[in-house]
Amino acid sequence: MNKVSIILPTYNRIHLLRETLNSIFYQNFENWECIIVDDDSSENVFEIVQEFILKDSRFVFYSRPENLPKGANSCRNYGFEKASGDFIQWFDSDDIMLEDFLSTKLIEFTEDIEMVITSGYIWNSEKETKEAIELVNSDFHLFEDFVQWKIKILTPSVLFRKSFLNGKKLFDTSIKRGQEAEFLSRVFFNLEISKFKIVSKYLFLYRQHSDSITYENSSYNCEFKKSSLYILTENFKRAEQIKSDVLLDFLNRKIINLFFLCIQNNDSFLAKKIIKTNFSTLSKYGKIKSLEMIYIGNFLVAIKFPSFIFQKRWKNFNFNWNE
């Protein structure tokens, strides 16, 4: 029987961890291992985990090695190294698996399928509310639709065949925000239709609460915005390869919005980087427009003025993406 390796990075939040581990323990598919990798928590995570290890050897605990960068994505990558299963399921330490989470995904695999994508609920346990995450069929444009967030795929959504991931770059630990989206963008790019299956079933609770990462760091963060620019730029390059006018328009507008947000928050370093690496690239699709964005952009950075007029104007530029 096929085995699933569930990889669970954890950092503090022990008041939520027990509920997550219980949801794994009560899965109606039994051939799994749960690899818990702690990211140097200040709380005694092991005390909670040990309760489960003592009653079920399928739970395994590791601490992130000191030579690896701090962060959930180091833990995800390290957990993959320790995984012995045929399938890989990354999961978060504050979310909940419904009891048929694994079995429903596994039954959809055939010889050709490398990943099964399902959905879940946005869950606010404090307000006791949940909202379905709609998973529209995106068979022909998975990469484009995911990047534009037309199809909402989260970390718990995807069950991978491990052999598909072997040898691939997993989570990028050099960026500080959006690593899951960056990873999935790479995996989905140029993925053949025959290699994945989308199943519109709701199999997990994706927790939102006052101390979740969704709520944290809502103010401007230079490192997070640097990560956002990296992801936008890499996806722009991919969109160029497939000559997707719609996606190029979308990503260009996102980069323009980020540029003006940088000026608004006195992040001249990142704003200048956008001019140098992104606005300059546009010259091959519209030289005059690109020059305006470069020269006016440098002027706006110098005077620290996030002009709404130019933001609107540039977002309405029509570039000839087929050049």
N, C-alpha and C positions, 0 to 999 in steps of 0.2 A: 504494500500500500504506500502511496506517495506521502511524503512527510513535508509539513510546512514549518519553516523557521520564522517565528514572529520576533522581530527586532524592536526593542523598546528602550529608547534613550530616556533617562530620567534625571531630574535635578530638583531636589526638594519637593514641595507639594505632596508630602506624605499623606495628608488628609484626603487626597484624591486617588492616590496610587492603589490603595487596597480595592477600591471599587473597580478600577480598570483591570487589575489582576483577577478579580473574581469573574469578570465578564469573559476573560480568556479561559479560566478554569472550567466554566460551564458551557463551553462550546460543544455542539452536538457532533462535531468531527473531532476525533480523539488523537490522531497521529500528528502531533505538533510538538515543538519545543519553543519555549519563550526565553529569549536571550535578553536579559535586562542589563543595560550598561549605564552605570552611574557616572555623572559628569562632575565628580568632586563636590557632592552636596554638603551643605553645612548641617542639614538635618540627617537623622539616622535612618536613611533609606533602607539599609540592609536589615534593620530590625523588622520592617514590614515584609520585605522580600523573604526573609528567613522563615516566616510563618508558612508561606506557600511552598518553599523548597522542602520543608520538613514533611509536608503532607503530599507533595507531588514532585518527583524528580524531573519532570519536564520543565520546571522553572530553573534557570541557571543565572547566576549573578556574576558580573564582572565590573571592575572599576576601570574607567578610561586610563590607559597608560599615560604616564607623565610626559612622555616624548611626543604625544599627539596634541594638537591644538585644542583648547577648551571649546566646547560647544556640542550641541545635539548632533551635528552632522559628522563630527569625528566619531561620536558614539555609534551612529548609524553605520558608518563605514567599518568600524571595528567589529560591530556585531555581525556584519556580513562575512568578515574573515572567519568568525567562529561558527558560522551557520553550517549545519550538516544536512539541512532539508533539501528537497527537490524544488521547493517553491519558497519565495521570499515575500513576507508581508511586513513592511514597516508600519509601526503604529506609535501613537503618542501616549504618554503616561497619564493623561487626564481625560482620554476619550473612552468610549464604551463600545464593545462589540456586542451586537445582538447575537442570540444563540446560534443562528444559522449563517453567521458571517463567513466562516471558512467553507462550510459545506456547499453553500450556494455558489461560491466562486469556483471551487474545484470542479464541480460537475460540468462546468462550461468549457473546460479545457479539452482540446483535441490535439493531435500530433503537431499540427501547424501553429496553434495558438501559443503565443509567448507571454501574453498578459491578458487578464480579465479586469475590466473596469466597471465598478458599481458605484452606488451613491449612498447617501445617508441623510441625517438630519442635523441642522444647526440647532444645538440644544443649550438652553439656558437653565441650568439646574437650580439656580437661585430663584428665578421667576417661574420655574416649572413650565416652560414653553419649549416647543420644538417646531422647526420649519423645514420642510422637505427641500433638499438641494436637487433641483431639477437637472436631470442628465439627458439632454437631447441627443438624438442619434447624430454622430459626427463621423461616420465611416470614411467619407471621402476627403475630409479636410480637418483631421484630428489636430495636427500641429497648429494650423492657422486659427482654428476655432478656440483652441486652448489658450494660445497667446493673447487672443482678444477677449478671453474670459466669456466666450459664448457658451462654452461647455465647462462646467465647474468640476474639476477633478482635484481632490485633496490627497494628502499623504496616505490616509487609510483606504482610499478608493481602489488602489491598484494591487493586485496579486501578480507577482512576476514569476516566471519560470527561472530558476537560478542559472541554468546554463546560458540563458539569453544575456544575463548580466555579467557573467564571467569575462574578465579582460576589459570591461568597459570602465570608464571613469564614473564614479558614483557621485556622492555629494561633494560639492566644491567648498572646502573649508576656508578658502581665502576670502570669500564674501560673507557679509555680516547679516544679510537679510534676503529672503526670497530664495533660499537655497533649494527648497523643494520644487518651486516653480521652475527654477533654472535647470535642475536635474530632469524634470519631466519634459521640458522643452527640448532638451537634447535627445532624450529617449524617443520622443514622438516624431522628431524631424525625419522625414523620408521613410517613416515606418509603413511597410506594406499593409494593405487592408486585411490581408489574410492572416496577419500576425497578431491581431488583437480582437477582442470582442467586448462590446459595450452592453451591459445588462442593466436595465432601468429598475433596479431594486434597491431598497433603502435598508442598509445592513449595519450602520454604525451611528452613534451619537457623537457629534463633533462639538465638544464642550466650549461654550463661551461663558466667561465669568469675569469678575472684576480684576483678577490678577493674571488673566491669560495674556498671551502675547498679542492677541487681537486688540486688547485694550491698552497694553503697555506701549510706551514710547510713541505716543500720539503726536508729540511735538517734533519739530524738525531735527533730524539726526544726520550729521554729515556722512558718517560711515554707511548708514542705511541708504542714503541717496546715492552714494558712490556705487553701492551694490546694485541699486535700481538701474543706474546708467549702464553698468556693465551688462546686465541682463538684456536691457533694451537694445544695446549696440550689437550684442551677439545674435539676437533674434532678427535684427535688421539685416545683418549679413546673410542669415539663412533665408530671409525673405527675398533678398537679392538673387540668391541661387535659384530659387523656384519661380522668380519673376511674378510675385504676388502683389499686384497693384494695391489691392485692398489692404493687405497687411502692411505694406510699405507706408501707405498713407496713415494708417492707424499708429504705427510705431513712430513715425516722424512727428505726428501731433503730440504723442506722449513725451518725446524728447524735448519738444518746444515748451510744453507745459513745465517740465522739470527745469529747463533753463531759467524761466521766469520765477519759478519757486526758489531757485538758488539765489537769484538777485534779491528777491524779497527777504531772504534770510541771511544776507551778507556772506554767502558762500561763493566768493569770487573765484576761488580755486577750481571748484567743480564747474562753475559757469564758463570759465575760460577753456576748460577741458572740452566741454560740449562744443564750443566754437571751433576748436582746433581739430577735434576728432570726428564730429558729427556734421556740423554745418559745412565744413570744408568738403566732406564726402559728397554733398549734394550738388557740387559744381558740375558733375558729369550728367546730371539730370536737369539742370537749369542754372547756367553759369551766373546770369544777372541776379537771379533770386538768391543764389548762394552767397554772392558777394555782398548783397544788401544785408543778409543775416549775419555775415562775418563782421562787416564794418559797423553797422548799427548796433549789433550785439556787443562788440567791444566798447562802444560808446556808452551803452546802457549799463554795462558792468562798471565802467569808470565812474559814472555819476550815481551809481547805485539806485537806478530807477527802473522798476519792473513795469514797463509801459503796457497797459492793457490793449492799447491801439495796435502796437506792433505784434503783440501776442496773437490777437485775433487775425491780423493781416497775414502773418506767416502761416498760421494754421489753415488758412484758405488758399494758400499757394497750390497751384496744380503743377506737379513735376511730371516730366515725361519719363516714367520709370522704365520704359522700353528702350531707352537710349543705350 
